[in-house]
Amino acid sequence: MSQLRLFILILVVASSVNGQNPPYGIETRISNTSFLLSTAGDTLADMELIRVFSDLNFSQPVYLIHSGDGTNRLFVVEKAGIIKVFNNQADVTSVKVFLDVRDSVNAGPSEAGLLSVAFHPDYKSNGKFYVYYTFGSLFSRVSELAVSTNPDSADRASERILFEIKQPYSNHNGGQLAFGPDGYLYIGLGDGGSANDPKNNGQNTQTLLGAILRIDIDSTDQNKAYRIPDTNPFFNRPEAGLPEIWAWGLRNPWRFSFDTVTGALWAGDVGQGKWEEVDLIVGGNNYGWRIMEGMHCFDPPSGCDTSGLTIPVVEYAHPDDGFSITGGFVYHGFKLPRLSGVYLYGDFVSMRIWGLKYTDGQVWENKLIATSPSKISSFGQDEEGEVYVVGYDGKIYTFNDSYILH
Protein backbone atom coordinates (compact mmCIF):
# COMPACT_ATOMS: atom_id res chain seq x y z
CA MET A 1 0.00 0.00 0.00
CA SER A 2 1.40 3.41 -0.92
CA GLN A 3 2.20 5.96 1.79
CA LEU A 4 -0.51 8.32 0.52
CA ARG A 5 -3.20 5.61 0.55
CA LEU A 6 -2.11 4.53 4.02
CA PHE A 7 -2.21 8.16 5.18
CA ILE A 8 -5.74 8.64 3.82
CA LEU A 9 -6.86 5.36 5.41
CA ILE A 10 -5.54 6.53 8.77
CA LEU A 11 -7.49 9.78 8.40
CA VAL A 12 -10.70 7.99 7.48
CA VAL A 13 -10.39 5.60 10.42
CA ALA A 14 -9.60 8.47 12.79
CA SER A 15 -12.66 10.33 11.53
CA SER A 16 -14.95 7.34 12.06
CA VAL A 17 -13.63 6.81 15.58
CA ASN A 18 -13.73 10.42 16.71
CA GLY A 19 -16.99 11.32 15.03
CA GLN A 20 -18.15 14.91 14.69
CA ASN A 21 -16.01 17.31 16.70
CA PRO A 22 -17.88 19.75 18.95
CA PRO A 23 -17.39 23.38 17.89
CA TYR A 24 -15.59 24.31 21.09
CA GLY A 25 -13.73 21.03 21.67
CA ILE A 26 -10.32 19.77 20.76
CA GLU A 27 -10.07 18.64 17.14
CA THR A 28 -8.10 15.52 16.27
CA ARG A 29 -5.63 15.93 13.40
CA ILE A 30 -2.75 13.86 12.07
CA SER A 31 0.65 15.57 12.25
CA ASN A 32 2.01 16.12 8.77
CA THR A 33 5.59 15.81 9.90
CA SER A 34 5.61 12.02 10.09
CA PHE A 35 4.95 11.49 6.41
CA LEU A 36 4.89 14.42 4.06
CA LEU A 37 7.31 16.89 5.56
CA SER A 38 9.83 14.21 6.44
CA THR A 39 10.58 14.08 2.73
CA ALA A 40 11.03 17.84 2.42
CA GLY A 41 14.61 17.40 1.30
CA ASP A 42 13.68 15.14 -1.63
CA THR A 43 12.37 16.10 -5.06
CA LEU A 44 9.02 17.56 -4.04
CA ALA A 45 9.87 21.17 -4.84
CA ASP A 46 8.71 20.94 -8.45
CA MET A 47 6.75 24.18 -8.84
CA GLU A 48 8.80 27.16 -9.92
CA LEU A 49 8.34 30.66 -8.58
CA ILE A 50 8.90 33.40 -11.11
CA ARG A 51 9.31 37.11 -10.57
CA VAL A 52 6.51 39.40 -11.80
CA PHE A 53 6.37 43.18 -12.17
CA SER A 54 10.11 42.96 -12.81
CA ASP A 55 10.58 46.72 -13.10
CA LEU A 56 9.27 47.30 -9.58
CA ASN A 57 11.21 47.06 -6.34
CA PHE A 58 9.92 47.67 -2.84
CA SER A 59 11.54 48.39 0.52
CA GLN A 60 10.80 45.73 3.16
CA PRO A 61 7.38 44.85 1.75
CA VAL A 62 5.13 43.01 4.19
CA TYR A 63 1.76 42.69 2.42
CA LEU A 64 0.04 42.80 -0.98
CA ILE A 65 -3.69 43.29 -1.54
CA HIS A 66 -6.24 44.58 -4.04
CA SER A 67 -8.95 47.14 -3.32
CA GLY A 68 -11.86 45.12 -4.71
CA ASP A 69 -13.21 48.04 -6.70
CA GLY A 70 -12.79 46.62 -10.18
CA THR A 71 -9.75 48.76 -11.02
CA ASN A 72 -7.35 45.78 -11.08
CA ARG A 73 -4.81 47.69 -9.00
CA LEU A 74 -2.46 46.18 -6.44
CA PHE A 75 -1.31 47.75 -3.18
CA VAL A 76 1.97 46.87 -1.46
CA VAL A 77 2.56 47.73 2.20
CA GLU A 78 6.10 48.71 3.17
CA LYS A 79 7.12 48.21 6.77
CA ALA A 80 8.41 51.77 7.25
CA GLY A 81 4.91 53.20 6.77
CA ILE A 82 4.16 53.53 3.06
CA ILE A 83 1.50 51.91 0.88
CA LYS A 84 2.25 51.92 -2.85
CA VAL A 85 -0.24 51.31 -5.64
CA PHE A 86 0.25 50.17 -9.22
CA ASN A 87 -1.66 48.69 -12.12
CA ASN A 88 -1.76 44.90 -12.23
CA GLN A 89 0.01 44.62 -15.57
CA ALA A 90 3.10 42.59 -16.37
CA ASP A 91 4.85 45.54 -18.01
CA VAL A 92 4.09 48.11 -15.31
CA THR A 93 7.10 50.36 -14.74
CA SER A 94 6.08 52.72 -11.95
CA VAL A 95 4.21 52.95 -8.67
CA LYS A 96 2.45 55.75 -6.82
CA VAL A 97 2.43 56.46 -3.10
CA PHE A 98 -1.10 55.78 -1.90
CA LEU A 99 -0.43 56.48 1.78
CA ASP A 100 2.55 57.70 3.78
CA VAL A 101 2.25 57.45 7.58
CA ARG A 102 5.94 57.28 8.37
CA ASP A 103 5.51 60.30 10.65
CA SER A 104 3.33 58.15 12.93
CA VAL A 105 4.91 54.71 12.61
CA ASN A 106 7.58 53.17 14.82
CA ALA A 107 9.12 50.60 12.50
CA GLY A 108 12.34 50.20 14.47
CA PRO A 109 11.74 46.77 16.04
CA SER A 110 11.99 43.93 13.55
CA GLU A 111 8.32 42.93 13.94
CA ALA A 112 6.94 46.45 14.12
CA GLY A 113 5.83 48.98 11.52
CA LEU A 114 2.94 49.40 9.13
CA LEU A 115 1.86 45.77 8.89
CA SER A 116 -1.43 45.53 7.02
CA VAL A 117 -4.21 47.27 5.11
CA ALA A 118 -7.78 46.13 4.46
CA PHE A 119 -10.24 47.78 2.08
CA HIS A 120 -13.87 48.15 3.09
CA PRO A 121 -16.18 45.73 1.24
CA ASP A 122 -17.94 48.83 -0.16
CA TYR A 123 -14.68 50.64 -0.90
CA LYS A 124 -15.81 51.39 -4.45
CA SER A 125 -18.62 53.56 -3.11
CA ASN A 126 -17.37 54.79 0.29
CA GLY A 127 -13.57 54.94 -0.24
CA LYS A 128 -12.79 53.67 3.28
CA PHE A 129 -9.83 51.48 4.20
CA TYR A 130 -8.12 50.35 7.41
CA VAL A 131 -4.50 50.12 8.54
CA TYR A 132 -2.63 48.49 11.39
CA TYR A 133 0.64 50.01 12.57
CA THR A 134 2.83 50.32 15.65
CA PHE A 135 3.79 53.67 17.12
CA GLY A 136 5.47 55.19 20.16
CA SER A 137 7.11 52.78 22.57
CA LEU A 138 5.26 50.56 21.76
CA PHE A 139 1.54 50.65 20.90
CA SER A 140 -0.53 49.02 18.19
CA ARG A 141 -3.13 51.12 16.42
CA VAL A 142 -5.95 50.32 14.01
CA SER A 143 -7.26 53.29 12.05
CA GLU A 144 -9.80 54.09 9.36
CA LEU A 145 -8.86 56.37 6.47
CA ALA A 146 -10.44 57.45 3.22
CA VAL A 147 -9.25 57.90 -0.32
CA SER A 148 -8.90 61.46 -1.63
CA THR A 149 -10.37 62.82 -4.84
CA ASN A 150 -7.34 61.22 -6.51
CA PRO A 151 -8.04 57.45 -6.56
CA ASP A 152 -4.32 56.72 -6.24
CA SER A 153 -3.87 58.82 -3.13
CA ALA A 154 -5.34 58.58 0.37
CA ASP A 155 -6.52 61.53 2.43
CA ARG A 156 -3.98 61.47 5.25
CA ALA A 157 -6.05 63.91 7.31
CA SER A 158 -9.05 61.56 7.31
CA GLU A 159 -7.55 59.16 9.86
CA ARG A 160 -10.02 58.00 12.51
CA ILE A 161 -8.46 55.88 15.24
CA LEU A 162 -10.51 52.81 16.08
CA PHE A 163 -8.44 51.52 18.96
CA GLU A 164 -4.96 51.37 20.44
CA ILE A 165 -3.33 48.81 22.71
CA LYS A 166 -0.05 48.90 24.62
CA GLN A 167 2.44 46.21 23.67
CA PRO A 168 4.47 44.91 26.63
CA TYR A 169 7.36 43.93 24.33
CA SER A 170 8.46 44.86 20.83
CA ASN A 171 7.78 41.54 19.06
CA HIS A 172 4.69 39.42 18.33
CA ASN A 173 2.54 42.27 17.08
CA GLY A 174 0.38 40.19 14.74
CA GLY A 175 -0.87 42.90 12.45
CA GLN A 176 -3.24 41.25 10.00
CA LEU A 177 -6.49 42.97 8.99
CA ALA A 178 -9.12 41.30 6.82
CA PHE A 179 -12.83 41.64 6.20
CA GLY A 180 -14.84 38.47 6.54
CA PRO A 181 -17.77 37.41 4.37
CA ASP A 182 -19.98 38.76 7.19
CA GLY A 183 -18.70 42.28 6.52
CA TYR A 184 -16.92 42.55 9.87
CA LEU A 185 -13.28 43.51 10.33
CA TYR A 186 -11.00 40.82 11.78
CA ILE A 187 -7.79 41.89 13.54
CA GLY A 188 -4.85 39.68 14.55
CA LEU A 189 -2.84 40.43 17.68
CA GLY A 190 0.13 38.46 18.99
CA ASP A 191 0.64 37.52 22.63
CA GLY A 192 2.59 40.69 23.40
CA GLY A 193 6.04 39.32 22.75
CA SER A 194 9.20 38.36 24.57
CA ALA A 195 9.42 34.53 24.65
CA ASN A 196 7.27 31.80 26.19
CA ASP A 197 4.37 34.26 26.70
CA PRO A 198 5.58 35.41 30.15
CA LYS A 199 2.27 37.14 30.94
CA ASN A 200 0.20 34.17 29.70
CA ASN A 201 -1.76 36.52 27.44
CA GLY A 202 -2.68 33.69 25.09
CA GLN A 203 -4.93 32.16 27.73
CA ASN A 204 -6.18 35.43 29.21
CA THR A 205 -9.47 36.52 27.64
CA GLN A 206 -9.36 39.78 29.60
CA THR A 207 -6.71 41.09 27.21
CA LEU A 208 -6.92 41.59 23.46
CA LEU A 209 -3.43 40.15 23.04
CA GLY A 210 -3.00 36.63 21.69
CA ALA A 211 -6.32 36.77 19.88
CA ILE A 212 -8.17 37.44 16.68
CA LEU A 213 -10.73 40.21 17.13
CA ARG A 214 -13.97 40.85 15.24
CA ILE A 215 -15.64 44.26 15.11
CA ASP A 216 -18.30 46.11 13.14
CA ILE A 217 -16.73 49.30 11.79
CA ASP A 218 -19.96 50.58 10.21
CA SER A 219 -21.53 51.41 13.59
CA THR A 220 -20.52 52.66 17.03
CA ASP A 221 -21.70 51.82 20.52
CA GLN A 222 -20.65 51.70 24.17
CA ASN A 223 -18.41 54.74 23.74
CA LYS A 224 -16.34 52.83 21.19
CA ALA A 225 -15.42 53.84 17.65
CA TYR A 226 -16.98 50.59 16.44
CA ARG A 227 -19.75 48.17 17.41
CA ILE A 228 -19.40 44.71 18.95
CA PRO A 229 -21.31 42.11 16.90
CA ASP A 230 -23.83 40.38 19.15
CA THR A 231 -22.63 37.00 17.85
CA ASN A 232 -19.13 37.47 19.29
CA PRO A 233 -18.33 34.79 21.92
CA PHE A 234 -18.13 37.21 24.86
CA PHE A 235 -20.83 39.67 23.83
CA ASN A 236 -22.49 40.92 27.04
CA ARG A 237 -20.35 38.45 29.03
CA PRO A 238 -17.68 40.71 30.58
CA GLU A 239 -16.83 38.14 33.24
CA ALA A 240 -15.89 35.62 30.53
CA GLY A 241 -13.81 37.82 28.23
CA LEU A 242 -13.47 41.03 26.26
CA PRO A 243 -16.27 41.42 23.72
CA GLU A 244 -13.97 42.11 20.75
CA ILE A 245 -12.40 38.64 20.96
CA TRP A 246 -13.39 36.14 18.26
CA ALA A 247 -10.80 33.43 19.00
CA TRP A 248 -7.80 33.22 21.32
CA GLY A 249 -4.86 31.08 22.41
CA LEU A 250 -2.63 32.34 19.59
CA ARG A 251 1.05 33.20 19.81
CA ASN A 252 1.61 35.42 16.79
CA PRO A 253 -0.84 34.98 13.91
CA TRP A 254 1.26 36.12 10.96
CA ARG A 255 -1.20 36.34 8.10
CA PHE A 256 -4.69 34.96 7.97
CA SER A 257 -7.19 34.96 5.12
CA PHE A 258 -10.71 33.95 4.24
CA ASP A 259 -11.40 31.33 1.62
CA THR A 260 -13.38 33.32 -0.94
CA VAL A 261 -15.56 30.29 -1.75
CA THR A 262 -16.19 28.58 1.60
CA GLY A 263 -15.65 31.54 3.93
CA ALA A 264 -13.28 29.50 6.11
CA LEU A 265 -10.69 31.51 8.04
CA TRP A 266 -7.13 30.12 7.67
CA ALA A 267 -4.25 31.36 9.83
CA GLY A 268 -0.56 30.72 10.21
CA ASP A 269 0.51 30.98 13.86
CA VAL A 270 4.23 31.39 14.50
CA GLY A 271 5.69 28.87 16.94
CA GLN A 272 8.04 29.29 19.89
CA GLY A 273 10.94 26.89 19.55
CA LYS A 274 9.86 23.66 17.90
CA TRP A 275 6.58 23.84 15.95
CA GLU A 276 4.83 26.06 13.39
CA GLU A 277 1.11 25.62 12.80
CA VAL A 278 -1.79 26.18 10.42
CA ASP A 279 -5.16 26.77 12.08
CA LEU A 280 -8.75 26.93 10.93
CA ILE A 281 -10.15 29.76 13.03
CA VAL A 282 -13.65 29.30 14.44
CA GLY A 283 -15.37 31.84 16.66
CA GLY A 284 -15.20 30.95 20.34
CA ASN A 285 -12.31 28.51 19.98
CA ASN A 286 -9.16 28.44 22.07
CA TYR A 287 -6.07 27.50 20.01
CA GLY A 288 -3.97 26.44 22.95
CA TRP A 289 -0.97 28.74 23.33
CA ARG A 290 0.86 28.67 25.80
CA ILE A 291 -0.52 25.37 27.05
CA MET A 292 0.40 23.89 23.69
CA GLU A 293 2.78 24.66 20.84
CA GLY A 294 1.39 23.08 17.72
CA MET A 295 0.01 19.66 18.67
CA HIS A 296 2.37 19.30 21.64
CA CYS A 297 2.33 20.23 25.31
CA PHE A 298 4.38 23.33 26.06
CA ASP A 299 3.50 24.53 29.56
CA PRO A 300 3.71 22.04 31.18
CA PRO A 301 5.99 20.20 28.71
CA SER A 302 4.06 16.98 29.17
CA GLY A 303 0.73 15.86 30.52
CA CYS A 304 -1.00 19.16 29.72
CA ASP A 305 -4.77 19.47 29.95
CA THR A 306 -6.06 19.87 26.39
CA SER A 307 -9.73 20.07 27.35
CA GLY A 308 -11.50 22.65 25.25
CA LEU A 309 -8.49 23.35 23.02
CA THR A 310 -8.45 23.28 19.22
CA ILE A 311 -5.22 21.90 17.83
CA PRO A 312 -3.81 22.81 14.40
CA VAL A 313 -4.86 21.37 11.08
CA VAL A 314 -1.18 20.71 10.33
CA GLU A 315 2.17 21.59 11.85
CA TYR A 316 5.83 21.48 10.86
CA ALA A 317 9.02 21.22 12.85
CA HIS A 318 12.14 23.28 13.56
CA PRO A 319 14.79 23.20 12.21
CA ASP A 320 14.28 20.82 9.30
CA ASP A 321 11.26 22.50 7.71
CA GLY A 322 11.49 26.11 8.86
CA PHE A 323 11.29 28.52 11.76
CA SER A 324 8.55 31.10 11.14
CA ILE A 325 5.29 30.42 9.30
CA THR A 326 3.70 32.88 6.89
CA GLY A 327 0.04 32.15 6.30
CA GLY A 328 -1.32 32.41 2.76
CA PHE A 329 -4.49 31.94 0.73
CA VAL A 330 -6.74 29.24 -0.63
CA TYR A 331 -6.26 29.41 -4.39
CA HIS A 332 -9.33 30.11 -6.52
CA GLY A 333 -7.70 31.78 -9.51
CA PHE A 334 -7.87 30.83 -13.19
CA LYS A 335 -4.24 30.40 -14.23
CA LEU A 336 -3.47 27.36 -12.05
CA PRO A 337 -6.56 25.12 -12.14
CA ARG A 338 -4.65 22.20 -10.63
CA LEU A 339 -4.21 24.25 -7.45
CA SER A 340 -7.91 25.05 -7.18
CA GLY A 341 -9.00 24.88 -3.54
CA VAL A 342 -5.44 24.37 -2.26
CA TYR A 343 -4.29 26.43 0.73
CA LEU A 344 -0.83 27.88 0.09
CA TYR A 345 1.47 28.80 2.97
CA GLY A 346 5.20 29.18 3.52
CA ASP A 347 8.05 29.77 5.92
CA PHE A 348 9.85 33.11 6.20
CA VAL A 349 13.23 31.59 7.03
CA SER A 350 13.45 28.35 5.03
CA MET A 351 11.56 29.97 2.13
CA ARG A 352 9.62 26.75 1.54
CA ILE A 353 6.02 26.80 0.30
CA TRP A 354 3.46 24.07 0.88
CA GLY A 355 0.10 23.23 -0.67
CA LEU A 356 -2.59 21.88 1.63
CA LYS A 357 -5.67 20.02 0.40
CA TYR A 358 -8.32 19.98 3.11
CA THR A 359 -11.81 18.64 2.44
CA ASP A 360 -14.67 17.53 4.66
CA GLY A 361 -12.62 18.08 7.79
CA GLN A 362 -9.68 16.00 6.60
CA VAL A 363 -6.16 16.72 5.41
CA TRP A 364 -5.89 14.83 2.11
CA GLU A 365 -2.46 16.11 1.22
CA ASN A 366 0.06 18.58 2.58
CA LYS A 367 3.04 18.82 0.28
CA LEU A 368 6.10 20.96 -0.27
CA ILE A 369 5.56 22.48 -3.70
CA ALA A 370 8.14 25.24 -4.15
CA THR A 371 11.02 27.18 -2.70
CA SER A 372 10.95 30.97 -2.83
CA PRO A 373 13.97 32.96 -4.05
CA SER A 374 13.41 35.28 -1.07
CA LYS A 375 12.32 35.23 2.53
CA ILE A 376 8.51 35.15 2.47
CA SER A 377 7.08 38.13 4.33
CA SER A 378 3.56 37.56 3.02
CA PHE A 379 1.32 36.17 0.34
CA GLY A 380 -1.07 38.34 -1.63
CA GLN A 381 -4.08 38.00 -3.86
CA ASP A 382 -5.48 40.02 -6.75
CA GLU A 383 -9.07 40.54 -7.85
CA GLU A 384 -8.97 37.43 -10.05
CA GLY A 385 -7.85 35.23 -7.16
CA GLU A 386 -4.28 34.84 -8.39
CA VAL A 387 -1.81 34.41 -5.53
CA TYR A 388 1.52 36.20 -5.18
CA VAL A 389 4.51 35.73 -2.90
CA VAL A 390 5.84 38.90 -1.31
CA GLY A 391 9.61 38.62 -1.03
CA TYR A 392 11.32 40.54 1.73
CA ASP A 393 13.98 41.23 -0.88
CA GLY A 394 11.58 43.79 -2.36
CA LYS A 395 10.37 41.63 -5.25
CA ILE A 396 7.01 40.05 -6.04
CA TYR A 397 6.77 36.45 -7.23
CA THR A 398 4.07 34.11 -8.49
CA PHE A 399 3.70 30.44 -9.45
CA ASN A 400 4.02 28.92 -12.90
CA ASP A 401 1.92 25.98 -14.06
CA SER A 402 4.38 23.10 -13.89
CA TYR A 403 3.17 21.52 -10.66
CA ILE A 404 0.61 18.73 -10.35
CA LEU A 405 -0.83 18.04 -6.92
CA HIS A 406 -1.55 14.31 -6.98
BELWOUR-V626486 format. One record per residue. N is the residue number from 1. RES is the residue in three letters. SS is DSSP state (~ for helix, > for strand, _ for the rest). Layout:
# BELWOUR-V626486
n->N res->RES ss->SS
n->N res->RES ss->SS
This chain:
# BELWOUR-V626486
n->1 res->MET ss->_
n->2 res->SER ss->_
n->3 res->GLN ss->~
n->4 res->LEU ss->~
n->5 res->ARG ss->~
n->6 res->LEU ss->~
n->7 res->PHE ss->~
n->8 res->ILE ss->~
n->9 res->LEU ss->~
n->10 res->ILE ss->~
n->11 res->LEU ss->~
n->12 res->VAL ss->~
n->13 res->VAL ss->~
n->14 res->ALA ss->~
n->15 res->SER ss->~
n->16 res->SER ss->~
n->17 res->VAL ss->~
n->18 res->ASN ss->~
n->19 res->GLY ss->_
n->20 res->GLN ss->_
n->21 res->ASN ss->_
n->22 res->PRO ss->_
n->23 res->PRO ss->_
n->24 res->TYR ss->_
n->25 res->GLY ss->_
n->26 res->ILE ss->_
n->27 res->GLU ss->_
n->28 res->THR ss->_
n->29 res->ARG ss->_
n->30 res->ILE ss->_
n->31 res->SER ss->_
n->32 res->ASN ss->~
n->33 res->THR ss->~
n->34 res->SER ss->~
n->35 res->PHE ss->_
n->36 res->LEU ss->_
n->37 res->LEU ss->~
n->38 res->SER ss->~
n->39 res->THR ss->~
n->40 res->ALA ss->_
n->41 res->GLY ss->_
n->42 res->ASP ss->_
n->43 res->THR ss->_
n->44 res->LEU ss->_
n->45 res->ALA ss->_
n->46 res->ASP ss->_
n->47 res->MET ss->_
n->48 res->GLU ss->_
n->49 res->LEU ss->>
n->50 res->ILE ss->>
n->51 res->ARG ss->>
n->52 res->VAL ss->>
n->53 res->PHE ss->_
n->54 res->SER ss->_
n->55 res->ASP ss->_
n->56 res->LEU ss->_
n->57 res->ASN ss->_
n->58 res->PHE ss->_
n->59 res->SER ss->_
n->60 res->GLN ss->_
n->61 res->PRO ss->>
n->62 res->VAL ss->>
n->63 res->TYR ss->>
n->64 res->LEU ss->>
n->65 res->ILE ss->>
n->66 res->HIS ss->>
n->67 res->SER ss->_
n->68 res->GLY ss->_
n->69 res->ASP ss->_
n->70 res->GLY ss->_
n->71 res->THR ss->_
n->72 res->ASN ss->_
n->73 res->ARG ss->>
n->74 res->LEU ss->>
n->75 res->PHE ss->>
n->76 res->VAL ss->>
n->77 res->VAL ss->>
n->78 res->GLU ss->>
n->79 res->LYS ss->_
n->80 res->ALA ss->_
n->81 res->GLY ss->_
n->82 res->ILE ss->>
n->83 res->ILE ss->>
n->84 res->LYS ss->>
n->85 res->VAL ss->>
n->86 res->PHE ss->>
n->87 res->ASN ss->>
n->88 res->ASN ss->_
n->89 res->GLN ss->_
n->90 res->ALA ss->_
n->91 res->ASP ss->_
n->92 res->VAL ss->_
n->93 res->THR ss->_
n->94 res->SER ss->_
n->95 res->VAL ss->_
n->96 res->LYS ss->>
n->97 res->VAL ss->>
n->98 res->PHE ss->>
n->99 res->LEU ss->>
n->100 res->ASP ss->>
n->101 res->VAL ss->_
n->102 res->ARG ss->_
n->103 res->ASP ss->_
n->104 res->SER ss->_
n->105 res->VAL ss->_
n->106 res->ASN ss->_
n->107 res->ALA ss->_
n->108 res->GLY ss->_
n->109 res->PRO ss->_
n->110 res->SER ss->_
n->111 res->GLU ss->_
n->112 res->ALA ss->_
n->113 res->GLY ss->_
n->114 res->LEU ss->>
n->115 res->LEU ss->>
n->116 res->SER ss->>
n->117 res->VAL ss->>
n->118 res->ALA ss->>
n->119 res->PHE ss->>
n->120 res->HIS ss->_
n->121 res->PRO ss->_
n->122 res->ASP ss->_
n->123 res->TYR ss->~
n->124 res->LYS ss->~
n->125 res->SER ss->~
n->126 res->ASN ss->~
n->127 res->GLY ss->_
n->128 res->LYS ss->>
n->129 res->PHE ss->>
n->130 res->TYR ss->>
n->131 res->VAL ss->>
n->132 res->TYR ss->>
n->133 res->TYR ss->>
n->134 res->THR ss->>
n->135 res->PHE ss->>
n->136 res->GLY ss->_
n->137 res->SER ss->_
n->138 res->LEU ss->_
n->139 res->PHE ss->>
n->140 res->SER ss->>
n->141 res->ARG ss->>
n->142 res->VAL ss->>
n->143 res->SER ss->>
n->144 res->GLU ss->>
n->145 res->LEU ss->>
n->146 res->ALA ss->>
n->147 res->VAL ss->>
n->148 res->SER ss->_
n->149 res->THR ss->_
n->150 res->ASN ss->_
n->151 res->PRO ss->_
n->152 res->ASP ss->_
n->153 res->SER ss->_
n->154 res->ALA ss->>
n->155 res->ASP ss->>
n->156 res->ARG ss->>
n->157 res->ALA ss->>
n->158 res->SER ss->>
n->159 res->GLU ss->>
n->160 res->ARG ss->>
n->161 res->ILE ss->>
n->162 res->LEU ss->>
n->163 res->PHE ss->>
n->164 res->GLU ss->>
n->165 res->ILE ss->>
n->166 res->LYS ss->>
n->167 res->GLN ss->_
n->168 res->PRO ss->_
n->169 res->TYR ss->_
n->170 res->SER ss->_
n->171 res->ASN ss->_
n->172 res->HIS ss->_
n->173 res->ASN ss->_
n->174 res->GLY ss->_
n->175 res->GLY ss->_
n->176 res->GLN ss->_
n->177 res->LEU ss->>
n->178 res->ALA ss->>
n->179 res->PHE ss->>
n->180 res->GLY ss->_
n->181 res->PRO ss->_
n->182 res->ASP ss->_
n->183 res->GLY ss->_
n->184 res->TYR ss->_
n->185 res->LEU ss->>
n->186 res->TYR ss->>
n->187 res->ILE ss->>
n->188 res->GLY ss->>
n->189 res->LEU ss->>
n->190 res->GLY ss->_
n->191 res->ASP ss->_
n->192 res->GLY ss->_
n->193 res->GLY ss->_
n->194 res->SER ss->_
n->195 res->ALA ss->_
n->196 res->ASN ss->_
n->197 res->ASP ss->_
n->198 res->PRO ss->_
n->199 res->LYS ss->_
n->200 res->ASN ss->_
n->201 res->ASN ss->~
n->202 res->GLY ss->~
n->203 res->GLN ss->~
n->204 res->ASN ss->_
n->205 res->THR ss->_
n->206 res->GLN ss->_
n->207 res->THR ss->_
n->208 res->LEU ss->_
n->209 res->LEU ss->_
n->210 res->GLY ss->_
n->211 res->ALA ss->>
n->212 res->ILE ss->>
n->213 res->LEU ss->>
n->214 res->ARG ss->>
n->215 res->ILE ss->>
n->216 res->ASP ss->>
n->217 res->ILE ss->_
n->218 res->ASP ss->_
n->219 res->SER ss->_
n->220 res->THR ss->_
n->221 res->ASP ss->_
n->222 res->GLN ss->_
n->223 res->ASN ss->_
n->224 res->LYS ss->_
n->225 res->ALA ss->_
n->226 res->TYR ss->_
n->227 res->ARG ss->>
n->228 res->ILE ss->_
n->229 res->PRO ss->_
n->230 res->ASP ss->_
n->231 res->THR ss->_
n->232 res->ASN ss->_
n->233 res->PRO ss->_
n->234 res->PHE ss->_
n->235 res->PHE ss->_
n->236 res->ASN ss->_
n->237 res->ARG ss->_
n->238 res->PRO ss->_
n->239 res->GLU ss->_
n->240 res->ALA ss->_
n->241 res->GLY ss->_
n->242 res->LEU ss->_
n->243 res->PRO ss->_
n->244 res->GLU ss->_
n->245 res->ILE ss->>
n->246 res->TRP ss->>
n->247 res->ALA ss->>
n->248 res->TRP ss->>
n->249 res->GLY ss->_
n->250 res->LEU ss->_
n->251 res->ARG ss->_
n->252 res->ASN ss->_
n->253 res->PRO ss->>
n->254 res->TRP ss->>
n->255 res->ARG ss->>
n->256 res->PHE ss->>
n->257 res->SER ss->>
n->258 res->PHE ss->>
n->259 res->ASP ss->_
n->260 res->THR ss->_
n->261 res->VAL ss->_
n->262 res->THR ss->_
n->263 res->GLY ss->_
n->264 res->ALA ss->_
n->265 res->LEU ss->>
n->266 res->TRP ss->>
n->267 res->ALA ss->>
n->268 res->GLY ss->>
n->269 res->ASP ss->>
n->270 res->VAL ss->_
n->271 res->GLY ss->_
n->272 res->GLN ss->_
n->273 res->GLY ss->_
n->274 res->LYS ss->_
n->275 res->TRP ss->>
n->276 res->GLU ss->>
n->277 res->GLU ss->>
n->278 res->VAL ss->>
n->279 res->ASP ss->>
n->280 res->LEU ss->>
n->281 res->ILE ss->>
n->282 res->VAL ss->_
n->283 res->GLY ss->_
n->284 res->GLY ss->_
n->285 res->ASN ss->_
n->286 res->ASN ss->>
n->287 res->TYR ss->_
n->288 res->GLY ss->_
n->289 res->TRP ss->_
n->290 res->ARG ss->_
n->291 res->ILE ss->_
n->292 res->MET ss->>
n->293 res->GLU ss->>
n->294 res->GLY ss->_
n->295 res->MET ss->_
n->296 res->HIS ss->>
n->297 res->CYS ss->>
n->298 res->PHE ss->_
n->299 res->ASP ss->_
n->300 res->PRO ss->_
n->301 res->PRO ss->_
n->302 res->SER ss->_
n->303 res->GLY ss->_
n->304 res->CYS ss->_
n->305 res->ASP ss->_
n->306 res->THR ss->_
n->307 res->SER ss->_
n->308 res->GLY ss->_
n->309 res->LEU ss->>
n->310 res->THR ss->_
n->311 res->ILE ss->_
n->312 res->PRO ss->_
n->313 res->VAL ss->_
n->314 res->VAL ss->>
n->315 res->GLU ss->>
n->316 res->TYR ss->>
n->317 res->ALA ss->>
n->318 res->HIS ss->_
n->319 res->PRO ss->_
n->320 res->ASP ss->_
n->321 res->ASP ss->_
n->322 res->GLY ss->_
n->323 res->PHE ss->_
n->324 res->SER ss->_
n->325 res->ILE ss->>
n->326 res->THR ss->>
n->327 res->GLY ss->>
n->328 res->GLY ss->>
n->329 res->PHE ss->>
n->330 res->VAL ss->>
n->331 res->TYR ss->_
n->332 res->HIS ss->_
n->333 res->GLY ss->_
n->334 res->PHE ss->_
n->335 res->LYS ss->_
n->336 res->LEU ss->_
n->337 res->PRO ss->~
n->338 res->ARG ss->~
n->339 res->LEU ss->~
n->340 res->SER ss->_
n->341 res->GLY ss->_
n->342 res->VAL ss->_
n->343 res->TYR ss->>
n->344 res->LEU ss->>
n->345 res->TYR ss->>
n->346 res->GLY ss->>
n->347 res->ASP ss->>
n->348 res->PHE ss->_
n->349 res->VAL ss->_
n->350 res->SER ss->_
n->351 res->MET ss->_
n->352 res->ARG ss->>
n->353 res->ILE ss->>
n->354 res->TRP ss->>
n->355 res->GLY ss->>
n->356 res->LEU ss->>
n->357 res->LYS ss->>
n->358 res->TYR ss->>
n->359 res->THR ss->>
n->360 res->ASP ss->_
n->361 res->GLY ss->_
n->362 res->GLN ss->>
n->363 res->VAL ss->>
n->364 res->TRP ss->>
n->365 res->GLU ss->>
n->366 res->ASN ss->>
n->367 res->LYS ss->>
n->368 res->LEU ss->>
n->369 res->ILE ss->>
n->370 res->ALA ss->>
n->371 res->THR ss->>
n->372 res->SER ss->_
n->373 res->PRO ss->_
n->374 res->SER ss->_
n->375 res->LYS ss->_
n->376 res->ILE ss->>
n->377 res->SER ss->>
n->378 res->SER ss->>
n->379 res->PHE ss->>
n->380 res->GLY ss->>
n->381 res->GLN ss->>
n->382 res->ASP ss->_
n->383 res->GLU ss->_
n->384 res->GLU ss->_
n->385 res->GLY ss->_
n->386 res->GLU ss->_
n->387 res->VAL ss->>
n->388 res->TYR ss->>
n->389 res->VAL ss->>
n->390 res->VAL ss->>
n->391 res->GLY ss->>
n->392 res->TYR ss->_
n->393 res->ASP ss->_
n->394 res->GLY ss->_
n->395 res->LYS ss->_
n->396 res->ILE ss->>
n->397 res->TYR ss->>
n->398 res->THR ss->>
n->399 res->PHE ss->>
n->400 res->ASN ss->_
n->401 res->ASP ss->_
n->402 res->SER ss->_
n->403 res->TYR ss->_
n->404 res->ILE ss->_
n->405 res->LEU ss->_
n->406 res->HIS ss->_
